[in-house]
């Protein structure tokens, strides 16, 4: 149903939709390339990604390159002072993969995970996002059961690592529960402009020099309003977002 809706939406805007399945190259998650994807076969990456898939109820969304970028960004952030924060967790695929890949010990820092664990807050979508299909996509995902609603299931998964704090609530209201004085890594994956901007502006003054902000869907197709909003916020903070072909966006403090 969702694939049909996406195809129809793309074709109505003049895009050609074709099957990118190929025995060579990378063709997943909106990215089609013949460039080197050797990281997918590295044992540490595979173990971490597969651990993330298990946290996600065994569902593999095919986001290997996106998770690879997140692992790299987290590794950079581990070199500076501060906690890790993720807003928009769902089942915890990406954060679980990061914890596994970097052998998280919890020594000296905490990993804060913020989510409603009830799906997106539909009232937060703007008219522009609704016109672009984001609100309809969120509603469809809710109806399909694409969001993890059992916070205790999530807590059980992250009990494997020390220093992980699961915060249930909507951004920005829930951010007061994140007791981080300094932040080294901020991962924003809420697929909605309002809470992502609020989280960025809330945590930016707390970011350590050399800290990393990673937006999961900044350049993803259909998220133009999110990108516009984040670009506007970044300029106000004296920063700039690097747009990545994975659909992600990257900022350095």
C-alpha positions in Angstrom: 0.0 0.0 0.0 2.7 2.5 1.0 4.9 1.5 -2.0 2.0 2.1 -4.3 1.2 5.5 -2.7 4.9 6.5 -3.0 5.1 5.4 -6.7 1.9 7.3 -7.6 3.1 10.4 -5.7 6.4 10.4 -7.5 4.9 9.8 -10.9 2.4 12.6 -10.3 5.4 15.0 -10.0 7.2 13.9 -13.1 9.6 11.3 -11.6 10.3 8.0 -13.4 10.1 5.1 -11.0 12.0 2.0 -11.9 13.2 -1.2 -10.3 16.8 -0.8 -8.9 17.3 -4.4 -7.8 20.7 -5.4 -9.0 23.3 -8.1 -8.2 25.9 -5.4 -8.1 26.0 -2.0 -6.5 23.9 -0.5 -3.7 20.2 0.0 -4.3 18.4 0.6 -1.0 16.7 3.3 1.0 16.5 5.8 -1.9 20.2 5.4 -2.8 21.4 3.7 -6.0 25.1 3.6 -6.6 27.9 1.4 -8.0 30.4 3.1 -5.6 32.3 1.0 -3.1 30.1 -0.4 -0.3 32.6 -2.7 1.2 31.7 -1.6 4.7 28.6 -3.8 4.4 30.8 -6.9 4.6 33.0 -5.8 7.5 32.4 -8.1 10.5 32.0 -5.3 13.1 29.5 -3.5 10.9 27.5 -6.7 10.2 27.4 -7.7 13.9 26.2 -4.2 14.9 23.7 -3.8 12.2 22.2 -7.2 12.8 22.0 -6.4 16.5 20.0 -3.3 15.6 17.7 -5.3 13.4 16.9 -7.6 16.3 16.1 -4.6 18.4 13.7 -3.6 15.6 11.7 -6.7 16.1 13.7 -8.5 13.3 12.5 -6.0 10.7 15.3 -4.9 8.4 14.4 -1.6 6.7 17.4 -1.7 4.4 19.2 1.3 5.9 22.7 0.0 6.0 24.5 3.0 4.5 22.5 5.3 6.7 23.4 3.3 9.8 27.1 3.2 8.6 27.1 7.0 8.5 25.6 7.1 12.0 28.2 4.7 13.4 31.0 6.8 11.9 29.5 10.0 13.3 29.1 8.4 16.7 32.8 7.3 16.6 33.8 10.9 15.9 31.7 12.1 18.8 33.3 9.7 21.2 36.5 11.7 21.0 34.9 14.7 22.7 33.2 15.4 26.0 29.5 14.9 26.4 26.5 12.7 26.4 24.8 11.2 23.4 21.1 12.1 22.6 18.7 10.6 20.1 15.3 12.1 19.5 13.1 9.7 17.5 14.1 6.2 18.5 11.2 3.8 17.5 12.6 0.3 18.0 16.1 1.5 18.4 17.9 0.1 15.3 20.4 2.9 14.8 21.2 3.6 18.5 21.5 -0.2 19.2 23.9 -0.5 16.3 26.0 2.4 17.6 26.1 1.0 21.1 27.1 -2.5 19.8 29.7 -1.2 17.2 31.5 1.0 19.7 31.4 -1.3 22.7 29.5 1.2 24.8 30.5 1.0 28.4 28.6 3.9 29.9 31.8 5.2 31.6 31.7 8.9 31.9 28.7 9.6 29.7 25.0 8.7 29.1 23.0 7.9 26.1 19.6 9.6 26.2 16.8 8.1 24.0 13.7 10.3 23.6 10.5 9.1 21.9 6.8 9.2 22.3 6.7 5.4 21.8 3.3 6.1 20.5 4.2 7.3 17.0 4.6 10.9 15.6 2.6 13.8 17.0 0.4 14.5 14.0 -0.6 18.0 15.2 3.0 19.1 14.8 3.1 18.8 11.0 2.8 22.1 9.2 0.5 22.8 6.2 3.5 22.6 3.9 4.5 19.2 5.2 0.9 18.0 4.8 0.8 19.3 1.2 4.1 17.5 0.6 2.6 14.2 1.7 4.5 13.8 5.1 1.3 13.9 7.2 -0.3 11.2 5.0 2.8 9.1 5.2 2.9 9.4 9.0 -0.8 8.4 9.3 -0.2 5.4 7.0 2.8 4.3 9.0 0.7 4.5 12.2 -2.1 2.4 10.6 0.4 -0.2 9.4 1.9 -0.6 12.9 5.3 0.7 11.9 6.0 2.4 15.2 7.0 0.6 18.4 4.4 1.3 21.1 5.8 -0.8 23.9 8.3 1.3 25.8 9.1 -1.6 28.1 10.2 -3.6 25.1 12.6 -0.8 24.3 13.9 -0.5 27.8 14.5 -4.3 27.9 16.6 -4.0 24.7 18.8 -1.2 26.1 19.3 -2.8 29.5 22.2 -4.5 27.9 24.3 -1.3 28.2 25.0 0.9 31.2 24.2 4.6 31.1 21.3 4.4 28.6 18.3 6.5 29.6 15.0 6.0 27.9 12.7 9.1 28.1 9.1 8.7 26.9 7.5 11.9 25.7 7.1 14.3 22.9 9.7 16.9 21.8 10.1 19.6 22.9 8.3 19.0 26.2 10.2 15.9 27.0 13.6 17.6 26.6 13.5 18.9 30.2 14.0 15.3 31.2 17.3 15.0 29.5 19.8 16.0 32.2 22.8 16.4 29.9 25.2 19.3 30.7 27.3 18.7 27.6 26.4 16.8 24.4 28.8 15.2 22.0 26.3 13.5 19.7 22.8 14.5 18.7 20.8 12.3 16.4 17.4 13.7 15.2 15.0 11.3 13.5 11.4 12.6 14.0 10.5 13.2 10.4 8.9 16.4 11.3 10.2 20.0 11.1 8.9 21.5 14.3 10.3 19.0 16.9 13.6 18.6 15.0 14.2 22.4 15.0 13.2 22.6 18.7 15.6 19.9 19.6 18.5 21.4 17.6 18.0 24.8 19.1 17.7 23.3 22.6 20.9 21.2 22.5 23.1 23.4 20.3 24.4 25.6 23.2 25.2 22.3 25.1 27.2 20.8 22.2 30.9 20.3 22.8 33.4 21.7 20.3 33.8 18.9 17.7 30.4 17.4 18.6 28.2 16.0 15.8 24.6 16.6 14.9 23.1 14.0 12.5 19.7 14.5 10.9 18.3 11.2 9.7 15.8 12.5 7.1 17.1 16.0 6.3 17.6 15.4 2.5 15.2 12.4 2.2 12.8 12.8 -0.7 9.6 14.6 0.3 11.2 16.3 3.4 11.9 19.6 1.7 10.0 21.5 4.4 12.1 19.8 7.1 15.3 20.8 5.3 14.2 24.4 4.8 13.3 24.7 8.5 16.6 23.1 9.6 18.6 25.3 7.2 16.9 28.4 8.7 17.6 27.3 12.2 21.3 26.4 11.3 21.9 29.9 9.9 20.5 31.4 13.1 23.1 29.3 15.0 25.9 30.3 12.7 26.2 26.8 11.2 25.5 24.9 8.0 24.2 21.5 7.2 26.1 19.1 4.9 23.5 17.3 2.8 24.3 13.6 2.2 23.1 11.3 -0.6 21.8 8.9 2.0 19.1 11.5 2.8 20.9 12.5 6.0 22.2 15.8 7.1 25.4 16.5 9.1 26.5 19.4 11.3 29.7 19.9 13.3 29.9 22.1 16.4 
